[in-house]
Amino acid sequence: MVKLDIEGAEPRAWQGMQDFVRRHRPVLLFEFSPELLRVTGHIEPAAFLDKIVDAGYALYLLSMMAKRVIFLRAGTKYCWRRSVLDACISIWQLCQPKL
C-alpha cells in the first residue's frame, strides 16, 4: 500500500512512481482535495482521476462521516465529475488495482 498526503502534489508523485506502480500494482490511499490539485498540482481533479483509472485502478471514496466506502465505477470515468468534484473540499480516495 502507498499512502500519499502531500497537499495537492499527488500528480507529481504519481508521475514519478509509474515504474513502481506498473511493477507492484499497490493499493493507493491519498487525500483528494480538488482545490489543492488545481493550485499546487496544476491539474484539473477529474483529469488526475482519469490518469489513475487509465492505469487500471478502481476508485473508491472513503466517507468518514457516513462511515462507508463509496465505489466510483471505474468503467464510467466521468461519474464523479459533478457529484463529487463540485461538492468536495477534501476526502480520502482509495485506489485498488483491477484484477
Secondary structure, DSSP 8 states (H G I E B T S, - for coil): -EEE--TT-HHHHHHHTHHHHHHH---EEEEE-HHHHHHTS-S-HHHHHHHHHHTTEEEEEEETTTTEEEEE-TT-TTTTTTTTTTT-S-EEEEEEE--
